[in-house]
Amino acid sequence: MARPLRIAYPGAFYHVTSRGNERKDVFKSQRDREKFLEYLASATERYGAVIHVYCLMSNHYHLLLETPAGNLSQIMRHINGAYTTYFNIKRKRSGHLFQGRFKAILVEADEYATELSRYIHLNPIRAGMAERPEDFRWSSYRSYIGQNAAPEWLKMGMVLSYFGEKTEAAGTKYRTFVEDLLGTEYDSPLQNTFGAAVLGSGEFIEMVTATHLTDQTVNRDVPALRQFIALPSTEDILRAVAAVMGENIKQARQVGMHLCHKYSGENLRGLAELFNVGVSAITEASRLLTKKMEKDKALQDAVKRVKGDLSICDL
């Protein structure tokens, strides 16, 4: 299995998740979850981790964390390693508890982090473990809305700062923000992850590429790097689409929107201006084309030819 791309630098934010082997439960009791939270606390003390959001499901967990020292791997070795040792001793077992390496998506710390916090806090509702996010004990949501006192190691200021300067008022607005999606179907913000490694604007992706992907990194056997090298411009994509799609102008526009959204690194506002549509129309058009391709083999092949012409590799 190819190694995942790890982009680490001081001050980076990540969405981290780790799943149990064979999707088996990693939390089987209240004490298990309490112990895991203790390891989150010790990760902040020993390794300087900053935990912004957490949610402990049954067979996996979600974290939104920051690494002021750029030491993500060290932090995660501590959290997963210490918890695995505890779990194995308690249940007289041996071997790996988690499935492979943890998954970490580098996140731009602005509205992308805010959207992710909502996605994480709604995880128990999607899984049918609770009807409302405040009903689930094992996430940071109750602390965010002021229902529980926050542990000292949980840092809510970054997310709440987007909803106001005063914590109580910001918590009320944050609650409304989260509850707006209750009872609706919505897409995961992680579907817009670039190169299986970064969630953010085109400018953020360009910064990461220029500043944190060195020659040494590029020479490693990491397939995800291909998408960070020479991103195709929107002009290149539309030119390649026109060459393959021919006179089918309507479908060419749909394919162009989809590929520009997924591979150009251009932000949504820029794409909305380019295609003369609203910002939400870009993501919706991309989602609809993906669904359409599942049933239309000819369209699937045409899109594949365009991607081949642009040297775009899916991972």
Buried (B, 14 or more C-beta within 10 A) or exposed (E): EEEBBBBBEEEBBBBBBBBBEEEEEBBEEEEBBEBBBBBBBBBBEEBBBBBBBBBBBBBBBBBBBBBEBBBBBBBBBBBBEBBBEBBBEEEEEEEEBBBEBBBBBBBBBBEBBBBBBBBBBBBBBEEEEBEEBBEBEBBBBBBBBBEEEBBEBBBBEBBBEBBBEEBEEBBBEBBEBBBEBEEEEEEEBBEBBBBBBBBBBBEBBBBBBEEBBEEEBEEEEBBBBBBBEEBBBBEBBBBBBBEBBEEEEEBBBBBBBBBBBBBBBBBBEBBBEBBEBEBEBBBBBBBEBEEBBEEBEEBEEBBBBBBEBBEBEEB
